[in-house]
Amino acid sequence: MELGYRPGLTIERIDGDGNYEPTNCLWIPRSRQARNRSTARMLTAFDETKSLIEWIEDDRCRTSYNVLHLRVARRGWDHERAITTPTMRNNE
């Protein structure tokens, strides 16, 4: 707690398989930790691999989180196409 904790931060292990000890931990915002989960869906486009949430925040993304997830997880769209295609009326 004395190594940088502030309200709104959560502890994260640098090495997810390592122990919770000062040399393997840091304090980060809760929103950033959610992106680092092993269950985060990773997408590759433009020769970059980022989490779905990170792609939503990228200026090249033309759709919402829910639509992007639907396109990739259920419809099997190519990642780059799913990211760059604007959302249509039928949320596709």
N, C-alpha and C positions, 0 to 999 in steps of 0.2 A: 504494500500500500504506500509506503513512503518513497517508492522509486518512480514517482511521476503520476500517481493516480489523481484524477479529477472527476467530478460528477459527469456522468454520460459516457465514461470509458469502461471498457471491459478488458479482462486479461486474455491474452492470446499466446499460445506456445509458438515459438519460431519453428521448432521441429515438432510436428504434430504427434510423433511417436515418443517424444522425449518427456521428461518429468517437468512438473510445474516447479521451477526453481529460477532464481533471478537471472541466470545466464541464458535461460531458454524462454523467457517471457518478456512481453512488452504490453503496454496499455494502448489500446486503439479504440476508436469509436465503434459502437455497436453495429452501425451500418456497414463498416468495413469488415468486421468479423463475419457477418452473415455471408459475405462474398467468398470467404475463404473456407467454407465448409466443404468437406469431401463430397457432399451430395450436390454441390452447385453444378448446374448444367453449363458445360463449356462449349463455346462455339468458335469455329475458326473461319475467318474471312479476311481478305486483304493481307494474307500471310501473317495474321495475328490471331492468337487464341486468348479469349477473355470470357468471363462469366456472362451469362445472359443479362444480368443486371448491369454489368459494365458496358455491354453493347447498347443497352437502352439509353445510357448517358452519352454515348458517342454521337457526334454530330452527323455521322453518316447514316444513323438509324432513322428510318422513316415510319416506324410503327410503335405500338405500345408493348409493354411486357407481356400481357395476356395473349395478344395476337402473335407475337414472335414465338412464344412458347408453343402455342397451338400449331403454328406452321412447321416448327422443327420436330416437336415431340409426337404430334398426331398425324400430320400430313406428310412428313418426311422431306420437306423442302430443303434444298441446298442452302447452307448457312448465309452465304453472301446475298443470294436472292431474297431470303426471308428477312434480312436486315434492311435491305435497300428498297424493297417494294412498299410503297405507301399503303396504308390501311384503306380498304374500300368500305363501302356501306355495309356489306354483309360480314364485316369484321374479319375478312380474310385478306 
